Amino acid sequence: MSAVHVLAVITAKPGKREEILTAFRANVPAVHAEDGCIDYGATVDAEGVGSFQTPYGPDTFVVIEKWASLDALMAHAASPHMKAYGAKTKDLIESRIIHVMSPT
């Protein structure tokens, strides 16, 4: 399989987004060092766009990822640093929706 893209929509419990993002940012160097990681970063609603966009809101962020292969993504998901990040943030998260996409 070729590269895969991931869109992870994370909604924090009210007022907890920045706390999750702090833990996320601390974990980013370990993720970037993984074999097969092409891109991995958090995004939030852009300001000043107006009615053109449908905002996620103040408690949500989207992680945009690109992996060289599905195997690389699966290794990422099972990595010790991701397990530690998940344990650290699980009580702060309201919902998590993961979309794994293939390029056309």
Secondary structure, DSSP 8 states (H G I E B T S, - for coil): ---EEEEEEEEESTT-HHHHHHHHHHHHHHHHTSTTEEEEEEE---SS-GGGS----TTEEEEEEEES-HHHHHHHHHSHHHHHHHHHHGGGEEEEEEEEE---
